[in-house]
């Protein structure tokens, strides 16, 4: 039966690859400002937005300007959402009369959603008004997804250099507005309507209380669920309408919606390497990135399927065990973080595979940033290979300097530091004990997972509303933002340095063949394993060796 | 960078986007969804004698010996489905309690079975669907179990 499921999953992968390839051609037109049939509707709206903002979108930005515009914009967006959450009791569209959120939970929530993480220390169905779900949560899901896309675009342009009319790394406002109006809104709209047709509710009237056959009262919690479900998956966000996320039948009613939603989260991260190749006008270079990221994804899946007794508890009947494992690996490999079965019921090796996806972050990784991380590994790998072969390290004809490598290594090391230091502090000051979690391999796995998920901007977790304490709210909040914006700033800086660099015609090291992706995979694995092995060893690996079947 | 670049552009964009993504988008999706797929958009509600008795997508827990129960260990806690094996086991219980024939249950479970892999995989049935069929089919003879089917007898 697992064999059959693997076949179905391969079919899904093929469909996603085809759709991603088609989407990448559309994206190229969008960002290279080609004429489109939609222009007569969209262009006036876009021009109005630019006029309101007072920006000249034809002006090329330096990497610093690009980053600061993105950073301040995201900061303002988070502040707006914060105000919505702490004042939701006074705001409209609150038929269930939910109270204002306290400061630390609201802070955690907006830092989480604005960084594309979607770690949730609240249960949405019993905490957030419709207004908050729309104006705070769905809003941040859109903008954090668009942030990821535009970062990738700027970095691609930097790596591509001064070719094909590519005068700089681009203009943030042009990239951002177009990502919203021409990519994320159309894709989310179509998928939201399909999801409604398949049973996901979309309503603004309050919860309905019904009487069952036996006379008991039951609350049917409807809301603007489909509109959230669409951007949550398309934008690799992952934070669900309800606390129990994508195993709630209203979020994910059937095996068909389950498959569709896995495809939705895979779509844009799969299109990005194709887009990279198209922007370079060297498609084989895009293929290298794609093969490396899908290769890592395949390894991840293989680890998760080592224990054929795939799941012990906490799954929904309509999906079954294999689907739950595929979903868990996919949601961490693409750093989405929505889950269709309780993580607590998963075998330690499935949890290990989930860890690897979040530690590597390029397997293929989250929307936009997955490709960014792959280019970070590319810089490091080209340097290592250059050293071994005794040649000047080069990528796409441009020299990779000592400064580039230093920056890339800082971006890489930010991740383990952000995971391990707060994990240790949490144990040191007793915050872990305070929420009733122990020091054994099970407890350690849960806390390590919490910070790994936060730093990787994934958002799946074991804690849920147990983590709603001031310490965990604030510490994971800080980790999520630093984990988001440090690598983005560094990679934009590298792209800015690369852009103007002289390109040689001679090729010192070929990166566009089929051998290089395997070197890249090996180098990424060595880097990740060397960095994280000790911590994985006392967490999920020890659980596996002790014969513990799940965290439950 | 001037202060204007930091305030007007980024703050203006944030305000524009909260309107477009946080308000216009979900409201338009709600309008289209309610218009085109009204039943699904409102939560796939189940009715019996014109009374709403639940949703096919929210499992109902009951301890009535005359009805199908949902599982207690499920991830969401409201998993509306049970496996075919589980349904058959429960059919025996209801058969023993009420005398309703096993042939009826076997036929009904068979009719309502769906699969985890579209046409293959584990078979499962929606517990509410089974219960509704049961009550509709044995409407005339349910008076003796009336206490259990309070909603129906009241209407």
Interface residues (C-beta under 8 A of the other chain):
Chain A: X1 X4 X5 X8 X49 X52 X53 X54 X55 X64 X65 X68 X69 X72 X73 X75 X76 X77 X79 X80 X81 X134 X135 X136 X138 X139 X142 X143 X173 X176 X177 X180 X185 X188 X189 X192 X193 X196 X197 X198 X199 X200 X201 X202 X203 X204 X205 X208 X210 X211 X212 X213 X214 X215 X216 X218 X220 X221 X222 X224 X226 X227 X228 X230 X231 X244 X247 X248 X249 X250 X253 X254 X255 X256 X313 X314 X315 X316 X317 X318 X319 X320 X323 X341 X342 X345
Chain B: X1 X4 X5 X6 X8 X9 X10 X11 X12 X13 X14 X15 X16 X17 X18 X20 X21 X22 X23 X25 X26 X27 X28 X29 X30 X32 X33 X34 X36 X37 X40 X41 X42 X43 X44 X45 X48 X51 X52 X53 X54 X55 X57 X58 X59 X60 X62 X64 X67 X71 X73 X74 X75 X76 X77 X78 X79 X80 X81 X82 X83 X114 X115 X116 X117 X118 X120 X121 X122 X124 X131 X135 X148 X149 X150 X151 X152
